[in-house]
Amino acid sequence: MTLRALVFDAYGTLYDVQSVLAKAEALCPGKGEVITQIWRLKQLEYTWLRSLMLEYEDFWEVTGAALDFALRAAGVEPTDAIREPLMDNYLHLDPYPEAQAALAALAAHKLAILSNGSPRMLEELLRNSRLDRWIETAISVDGARAYKPHPSCYALVEPALGVQKEEVLFVSSNSFDAVGAKAFGFEVAWIRRGSGDALATMFGMVRGRAEELGHAPDHTISALTDLPKLLP
């Protein structure tokens, strides 16, 4: 079946969640790296826990709770003076360097986001980064009141875009997300990016490897700019 839509994950795929590191280091000298890594790990863990416990809170609340955990784990009390600038940074994450060029090259196709982000978070992030020039629709899992990789999240795409799941190429750098999308029935392109120093490499080893769950992605690429090669 012909692909009619490309649907992107946001955090870690279009936007670099590690771009909070500079702000974390400025606010908490010598602890920015560990705060950044624990924050992201705990953010993901809390989405899964809330889905399993059937205690949904939107991604802004989840992100804040994960930040509080990360700060305290690093020995930092989460005061407003530290917490508020870091939370605000999540509305101004840096797109990956190739994101604008990749989306511009794909502009002839229907482009959308499916993200754990709340509607407000996604709206502000797209506007602040100017990726809203290419992204037609931002779909939040808020509509399912669950988090990826729950199938109900991926099911939001078809009615939102007016396509069948076989007509979707889903793009994510998160291996759990790639597995969930493939299990749901999307064609999947997994972006396997490299990692930096020791802590980031450990994060990459956990989150940047293919999951051993029997749902391999259709394509493995190293950057968003590899996507046009996958299209007819």
C-alpha positions in Angstrom: 0.0 0.0 0.0 1.2 3.5 -0.8 2.6 5.5 2.1 0.5 8.6 2.6 1.9 10.0 5.9 5.1 10.2 7.9 4.5 10.4 11.6 7.3 11.4 13.9 8.0 10.9 17.5 9.0 14.2 19.1 11.3 13.8 22.1 14.6 12.2 21.0 13.6 12.0 17.4 12.9 15.5 16.1 14.1 17.2 19.4 17.3 16.6 21.3 16.2 16.0 25.0 19.9 16.2 25.9 19.8 19.9 25.0 18.6 20.6 28.6 22.2 19.8 29.8 23.6 23.3 29.4 20.9 24.8 31.6 21.1 22.0 34.1 24.9 22.5 34.4 24.5 26.2 34.7 22.0 25.8 37.6 23.7 22.9 39.2 27.4 23.1 38.5 29.1 19.7 38.3 25.8 17.9 38.3 24.2 18.8 35.0 25.1 15.6 33.2 23.8 13.2 35.8 20.6 15.3 36.3 20.0 15.3 32.6 20.4 11.5 32.2 18.4 10.5 35.3 15.6 13.0 34.3 15.1 11.4 30.9 15.3 7.8 32.3 12.8 8.6 35.0 10.5 10.5 32.7 10.1 7.4 30.5 9.8 5.2 33.5 7.0 7.3 34.9 5.0 7.2 31.6 5.0 3.4 31.8 4.2 3.3 35.5 1.3 5.7 35.1 -0.1 3.7 32.1 0.2 0.4 34.1 -1.3 1.9 37.3 -4.1 3.5 35.3 -3.3 6.8 36.9 -2.8 9.1 33.9 -1.3 12.5 34.4 -0.3 14.6 31.4 3.3 14.8 30.2 4.0 18.1 31.9 3.2 16.6 35.3 5.2 13.5 34.5 8.2 15.6 33.4 8.0 17.7 36.5 7.9 14.6 38.8 10.8 13.1 37.0 12.8 16.3 37.3 12.1 16.4 41.1 13.4 12.8 41.3 16.5 13.6 39.3 17.4 16.7 41.3 17.0 15.0 44.6 18.9 11.9 43.4 21.8 14.4 42.6 21.6 16.0 46.0 19.8 19.1 44.8 16.6 20.4 46.4 14.1 21.3 43.6 13.4 24.9 44.4 11.5 27.1 42.0 14.7 28.9 41.0 16.1 25.6 39.7 13.0 23.8 38.7 11.2 26.5 36.6 14.0 27.3 34.2 14.6 23.6 33.6 10.9 22.9 33.0 10.7 25.9 30.6 13.6 24.4 28.7 11.4 21.5 27.7 9.3 24.0 25.7 12.5 25.2 23.9 14.3 22.0 23.2 16.8 22.1 20.3 15.7 20.3 17.1 18.4 17.9 15.8 20.6 19.8 13.4 19.3 18.0 10.4 15.6 18.3 11.3 14.7 21.3 9.3 16.4 20.1 6.1 14.9 16.7 6.5 11.3 18.0 6.9 11.8 20.5 4.1 12.8 17.6 1.8 9.7 15.6 2.8 7.3 18.5 2.5 5.4 16.9 -0.4 4.1 14.3 2.1 1.6 14.5 5.0 3.8 15.1 8.1 2.6 14.7 11.6 3.8 14.1 15.2 2.6 11.5 17.6 4.0 12.3 21.0 3.7 11.7 24.7 3.8 15.5 25.0 0.7 17.3 26.2 -1.1 19.4 23.6 0.3 22.6 25.1 3.8 21.3 25.2 3.7 20.2 21.6 2.1 23.5 20.4 4.8 25.6 22.1 7.7 23.4 21.1 6.7 23.4 17.5 6.2 27.2 17.5 9.4 27.9 19.3 11.5 25.7 17.0 9.6 26.8 13.9 9.1 23.2 12.8 5.4 24.1 12.6 6.2 25.2 9.0 6.2 21.5 8.0 4.4 19.6 10.7 0.7 19.6 9.7 -0.7 17.9 12.8 0.6 17.3 16.3 -1.2 14.3 18.0 -0.8 14.0 21.7 -1.4 10.7 23.6 -3.5 12.8 25.9 -6.4 11.8 23.7 -5.8 8.1 24.7 -5.0 8.9 28.4 -2.1 6.4 28.1 1.5 6.5 27.0 3.4 4.9 24.2 3.9 2.1 23.6 0.2 1.4 24.5 -1.7 0.5 21.2 -4.4 3.1 22.0 -1.8 5.8 21.4 -0.9 4.7 17.9 -4.6 4.2 17.1 -5.0 8.0 17.4 -3.1 8.5 14.1 -5.7 7.0 11.7 -8.7 9.2 12.6 -6.5 12.3 13.0 -4.9 12.0 9.6 -7.6 10.1 7.6 -5.2 7.3 6.7 -5.0 3.6 7.3 -2.1 2.3 9.4 -0.6 0.5 6.4 -0.2 3.9 4.8 1.9 5.3 7.7 5.7 5.4 8.0 6.4 5.9 11.7 9.7 7.4 12.6 11.3 7.2 16.1 14.7 7.0 17.7 13.3 5.4 20.8 13.5 1.7 20.5 10.5 1.0 22.8 8.5 3.3 20.5 9.7 1.6 17.3 8.6 -1.7 18.8 5.2 -0.4 19.8 4.5 1.2 16.4 5.6 -2.0 14.6 3.4 -4.2 16.8 0.5 -1.9 16.0 1.0 -2.3 12.3 2.9 0.8 11.1 5.9 0.6 8.8 8.7 1.8 11.0 12.0 3.6 10.5 14.1 3.5 13.6 16.8 6.2 13.9 19.8 4.7 15.7 21.9 7.7 16.8 25.4 7.6 18.4 26.1 8.6 22.0 28.7 10.8 23.7 30.5 10.4 27.0 30.2 7.6 29.5 26.8 8.5 31.0 25.2 9.3 27.7 26.7 6.1 26.3 25.1 4.1 29.1 21.8 5.7 28.3 22.4 4.9 24.7 23.1 1.3 25.5 19.8 1.0 27.3 17.6 3.1 25.1 19.5 3.1 21.8 19.5 -0.6 21.0 16.8 -2.6 19.3 14.5 -4.3 21.7 14.4 -8.1 22.0 10.7 -8.3 21.6 10.2 -9.8 18.2 9.1 -6.6 16.3 12.1 -5.4 14.3 11.8 -2.1 12.5 11.5 -2.1 8.7 14.4 0.4 8.4 17.3 1.4 10.5 18.8 4.8 9.7 21.3 7.1 11.4 19.7 10.5 10.8 16.4 12.2 9.7 18.0 13.1 6.4 18.1 9.4 5.5 14.3 9.3 5.2 13.8 10.5 1.6 15.8 7.4 0.5 13.1 5.2 1.9 10.3 6.8 -0.1 9.4 5.9 -3.7 
